[in-house]
Amino acid sequence: MKLLAINGSHRGDKGHTRHLLDLVCQGANEAGAECEIVSLAKYKINRCLSCGECHEAEHNLQCAYHDRDDVASIFAKIGQSDVVIYATPVYVFGMSGLLKTFLDRLYSTSDVNQMMLTHSGLLFHHIDHAVCSKPFVTLVCCDNLEDETPRNVLSYFRAFARFMDAPHMGELVRNGGKLAGYGLDPEKRKKFPRLEKVYAAYIQAGRELALEGRINQRTQRIANQEIIPVPFFKILKKFPPFKKVMLVRAKEMMA
């Protein structure tokens, strides 16, 4: 089993995204998998120019940048992997611009003049299944506690799965990053005892990916649970009066 994680954080190896990926890879390594984390911030990723060169017959789906940046080599890593993790923090209600710029370059791997139906019955064009259809997991993190915050990213990758015929093997969503000290602050971890179960679930998710190729629903529920130690917090946080109290408490916790 070869697990490849694409880290879309602008902070690269210094951010919360990398911390969470390290936990998943810890579990996968313990279960015998080979893991690699590609932090896009370290690579040269040019934006798609929509020049159309890759769709001209003489270029045979070869991007104009194929030997001028690192995208082709990362696509090759995806092709050689068994499972991919697309990981990103939320930026202005979407994935990082870095990850989106990388994914935009998939355009050069597809013959847009050749139409077909996906396995889910959607009209789409030809794709390179070796790269686009790899089983994958979505990992999203953010500071905000609102369920709306990661919604666009999750929606994107659910659509990605259907159009790319890519089996979606799990969703890991971690909110409250700043409150929790991004997993790196021991004092914050003491304030939120649920974090230990959350991080243990990330390690377990890696084990399951290595052994079963997917993350089971129970592990996802534990990994994605609210860390605020208040009963029924997920329901209570929908009510404005409670949010006012929560805002005061949040300021105290971050002080």
HUJO-V981283 format. One line per field, one symbol per residue. phi: phi as a letter, one per 20 degrees, with the letter a starting at -180 (. if undefined). A space follows every 50 residues. Layout:
# HUJO-V981283
phi->???
This chain:
# HUJO-V981283
phi->.ddddeeeffeledefgfgffffffgffffeneecbddegfedecfffel fnffdegfelldffegdcbdfgffgffffeeecddecbfeclmbffgfff fffgffgfecefedebdffenefbdgceffdfdfgbcecccbefdfffge gffffgfffggffeldgeeqcdcdemgfgemlmddgfffffcgfgfffff ffffgfffffecmbdffffffffeffeffcglggeffedggfffffffff fffef
